[in-house]
Amino acid sequence: MAVLHQKSVLDMIKEFRRNWHTLCDSERTTVCGADSMLLALQLSMAENNKQHSGEFTVSLSDVLLTWKHLLHEKLNLPIENVEVIDHYEDIRKTYDNFLKNTNMLDLIDVYKKCSVLTSNCEKNANISPSQLRDFLCGRQSAVDDETDLYVPTSPMTKHSQDNEKVKLLAKKIIYSYLNLLVNSKNDLALAHILNVPDRGLGREAFTDLKHAAREKQMSIFLVATSFIRTMELGGKGYAPSPSDPLRTHVKGLSNFINFIDKLDEILGETSNPSIAGGRILSVIKMQLIKGQNSRDPFNKAVEEVAQDLDLRIKNISSSQQGDIAVSTTDISPARPKSNAINHGTAYCGRDTVKILLALLDEEAASAPTKNKAELLYDDENTIHHNGTSILTLFRSPIQVNNSLVKPLRERIHKSMEEKEIKMKQTLIRSQFSCTYKDDCLISRNTWNNVNSASKPLCTRHMENDLFEGVNSSVGRPTIGTSSGNVHLDRSKNEKVERKSSSQTGNKISKRKQVDLDDENILCDNGSEPPQHKNVKIPKTSNDLQNKLVGRPARVAKSNKCTAKDKLIAGQTKLTQFFRL
């Protein structure tokens, strides 16, 4: 269905292209259509809301009201019945800066620049401000409306609607690739194709690129290109810092930049514009359908769109060659190629760029989308390629505020350092840590003090009483002693033996059993049980007396046991840890 004054808008754009050297600074300046104008306005309003309220978002009603006010204000039309939006001046300034940084001109700017050429405008008054407003608003022609009353429209099934959406998505992606190939500053086109097909460059990667572009005041594509060139060709002195967030997206960015370089090579090496355009479309098509099912609706849509665009490129190329032949009939031929300096490298690919610009101008003059909500807020019609809307891509995952919270990277680094310090402080060495120097500094006196301090109070009292009994019994060679002393000494000896057996282990218990067997051999004369017990008492007293004089056999055995009980110097910390 035709839209009002669509042909007049296309003629205006062609007039702009013929006089680009006097109307703009760059030949590769692209024209922003109605849909792209609305997307740019949405991003500008969201950025303005973020500065005032802290949230990068905007409602659909506010976007439509501001869109209506923008059209009337830029075209100098009366704005009596148009509501004024808050902070409109800031929004307008952000909108103009966005178009300037992306090397784009909207249709209203193109109209204003064409109106500067007074002579051409007098001869060819292509379109008026009100007609351009009607075109941007999407109003249809009255003839079509009358015919539509008599021609019944066939209802579209859900399957046909989905196929139409997929075809529009494939068309948008291929046009975005061509747009970025011609105008590398177009961030809006890059946002559509950065992760199509899937390269692992989602919202986080786009946000990192956007922040880096703002810091360096460059386009997003130029930031990505310079980063990949530095990683591939730069040395140690030119390599990016290890903390650069773009390092996590090296693989995806390298894949994307290498693919664009491949398209640039085709553009510069092929002299025939129609052949170069066909090869570029073929490479883009193969990249999009690579690894996909041949029955996928998206693959079929990509093939149809690529075939249609190839045919349109050939038609544009033939029409341009015909216009050149007609316009140069009465003009002397140009200088031969041999007289031109570096002609092949300086102008190779320029004709192809002109044809691609003509193709993009036709797309900019196409009818605007009717469903504005689907255009602005639908996540790329998530039938294919889990894409996100442009507003979601440009929204930073981390909201910027004036709080004193440090960045996430610094907080993670600080927590890792604290964990390392804590692990060093609580480090427990193994039983083989005797090889460390700091453990050798522990003296035997310290270990003995620890052992003495760790003994129970009852054991120390028993040992003191035992030594007192030994001192009192020194000098008694006879076996006959008082029964009370015998029973007391025997009970004390039994308690001491229980404690020593529980501390020393199985070996000492075996040795005690051997000592008891020896005592049974000495008293095998058939004495009574009390006499057998009395025999053991002087043996213990004699051993203790020998201990005071010259270290007899039993004291030597006990010393050997205690020597074996001593831990090596490296086990000090481990034992103290388990004791605590």
Residue pairs with C-beta under 8 A, 6 or more apart in sequence:
1 140
1 144
1 148
1 367
2 140
2 141
2 144
2 367
3 135
3 138
3 139
3 140
3 141
3 367
3 368
4 131
4 134
4 135
4 139
4 140
4 141
5 127
5 131
5 132
5 134
5 135
6 135
6 365
6 366
6 367
8 126
8 127
8 131
8 135
9 107
9 127
9 132
9 135
9 365
10 361
10 362
10 365
11 124
11 126
11 127
12 107
12 110
12 111
12 114
12 126
12 127
13 31
13 107
13 110
13 361
13 364
13 365
14 361
15 114
15 117
15 120
15 124
15 126
16 23
16 31
16 110
16 113
16 114
17 357
17 358
17 361
19 114
19 117
19 120
20 27
20 29
21 27
22 117
23 113
23 114
23 116
23 117
24 105
24 113
26 103
27 353
27 357
28 103
28 182
28 183
28 353
28 357
29 103
29 104
29 105
29 183
30 103
30 104
30 105
30 179
30 182
30 183
30 186
30 357
30 360
30 364
31 104
31 105
31 106
31 107
31 110
31 360
31 361
31 364
32 40
32 99
32 104
32 105
32 106
32 107
32 364
33 107
33 363
33 364
33 365
33 366
33 368
34 107
34 135
34 136
34 138
34 367
34 368
34 369
35 368
35 369
35 375
36 104
36 106
36 188
36 364
37 106
37 107
37 136
38 63
38 67
38 368
38 372
38 375
38 376
39 188
39 375
39 376
39 390
40 95
40 98
40 99
40 104
40 106
40 188
41 63
41 66
41 67
41 70
41 91
41 95
42 58
42 63
42 376
42 390
42 391
43 98
43 390
43 391
43 394
44 91
44 94
44 95
44 98
45 58
45 62
45 63
45 66
45 91
46 56
46 57
46 58
46 391
46 394
46 395
47 56
47 94
48 87
48 90
48 91
48 94
49 55
49 56
49 57
49 58
50 56
50 400
51 90
52 87
54 399
54 401
55 399
56 391
56 394
56 395
56 396
56 399
57 391
57 395
58 391
60 372
60 373
60 376
60 377
62 85
63 372
63 376
64 372
65 82
65 83
65 85
66 85
66 88
66 91
68 82
68 137
69 79
69 82
69 83
69 84
69 85
69 88
70 92
70 95
71 77
71 108
71 133
71 136
71 137
72 78
72 79
72 82
72 133
73 79
73 92
74 108
75 108
75 111
75 129
75 130
75 132
75 133
76 129
77 129
77 130
77 133
85 91
99 105
99 106
99 109
101 185
101 187
101 219
102 183
102 185
102 186
102 187
102 188
102 219
103 183
103 185
103 186
104 183
104 186
104 188
105 113
107 132
107 135
107 136
107 364
108 132
108 136
111 127
111 129
111 132
114 120
114 121
114 126
115 121
127 135
136 368
137 368
138 367
138 368
138 369
138 370
156 164
162 297
162 383
163 297
163 301
165 381
165 383
166 297
166 298
166 301
166 381
166 383
166 384
167 301
167 304
167 305
168 381
169 298
169 301
169 380
169 381
169 383
169 384
169 385
170 288
170 298
170 301
170 302
170 304
170 305
171 301
171 305
172 192
173 192
173 193
173 196
173 288
174 281
174 284
174 285
174 288
174 302
174 305
174 306
174 309
175 189
175 360
175 363
176 189
176 190
176 192
176 193
177 189
177 193
177 263
177 284
178 280
178 356
178 359
178 360
179 186
179 189
179 360
180 186
180 189
180 190
180 193
180 221
180 260
181 260
181 263
181 264
181 267
181 280
181 356
182 353
182 356
182 357
182 360
183 189
184 219
184 221
184 222
185 219
185 221
185 222
186 219
186 221
187 213
187 219
187 220
187 221
188 390
190 220
190 221
191 206
191 390
191 393
191 394
192 390
194 201
194 205
194 206
194 256
195 201
195 202
195 205
195 206
195 252
195 385
195 387
196 288
196 385
196 387
197 287
197 288
197 290
197 291
197 385
198 385
198 386
199 251
199 252
199 255
199 256
200 249
200 251
200 252
201 249
201 252
201 253
201 256
202 388
203 388
203 392
203 393
203 397
204 249
204 397
205 248
205 249
205 252
205 253
206 220
206 393
206 394
207 396
207 397
208 245
208 246
208 248
208 249
209 220
209 223
209 224
209 246
210 220
210 394
210 396
211 245
211 396
212 223
212 227
212 245
212 246
213 219
213 220
213 222
213 223
216 223
218 226
221 260
224 246
224 253
224 256
224 257
225 257
227 240
227 244
227 246
227 253
228 250
228 253
228 254
228 257
230 238
230 239
230 240
231 239
231 240
231 250
231 254
232 254
240 246
240 247
243 409
245 409
246 253
259 287
262 283
263 280
263 283
263 284
266 276
266 279
266 280
266 283
267 276
267 280
267 349
267 352
267 353
268 348
268 349
269 348
269 349
270 276
270 279
270 349
270 352
271 348
271 351
273 313
273 317
273 351
273 352
273 354
273 355
274 313
274 314
274 317
274 318
274 355
276 349
276 352
277 310
277 313
277 314
277 317
277 352
277 355
277 356
278 310
278 313
278 314
281 306
281 309
281 310
281 313
282 306
284 306
285 302
285 303
285 306
288 298
288 299
288 302
289 296
289 298
289 299
289 302
289 303
292 298
292 299
293 299
296 384
297 383
297 384
298 383
298 384
298 385
309 359
312 359
312 362
313 355
313 356
313 359
316 355
316 358
316 359
317 355
320 354
320 355
320 358
337 343
337 344
369 375
374 381
376 389
376 390
376 391
377 389
377 391
378 389
379 387
379 388
379 389
379 392
380 387
380 388
380 389
398 408
406 414
428 573
428 574
428 577
429 436
429 439
429 570
429 573
429 574
430 574
431 570
431 571
431 574
432 570
433 439
433 570
433 571
433 573
433 574
434 440
434 568
434 569
434 570
434 571
435 570
436 570
439 569
439 570
439 572
439 573
440 569
442 569
442 572
447 566
447 567
447 572
450 576
454 579
459 496
459 499
462 492
462 495
462 496
462 499
463 496
465 492
466 492
466 493
466 496
466 544
467 544
469 485
469 488
469 489
469 492
469 541
470 541
470 544
470 545
470 547
470 548
473 481
473 541
473 544
473 545
474 541
474 545
474 548
476 538
476 541
479 534
479 535
479 538
480 534
481 534
481 537
481 538
483 530
486 533
486 534
486 537
489 537
489 540
489 541
490 533
490 536
490 537
493 536
493 540
497 512
500 508
500 558
500 561
501 508
501 509
501 512
503 565
504 561
504 565
507 561
508 561
511 557
515 554
519 535
519 536
519 539
520 532
522 535
523 531
523 532
523 535
527 535
542 552
543 552
543 553
543 554
543 555
546 552
546 554
546 555
547 554
547 555
551 559
567 575
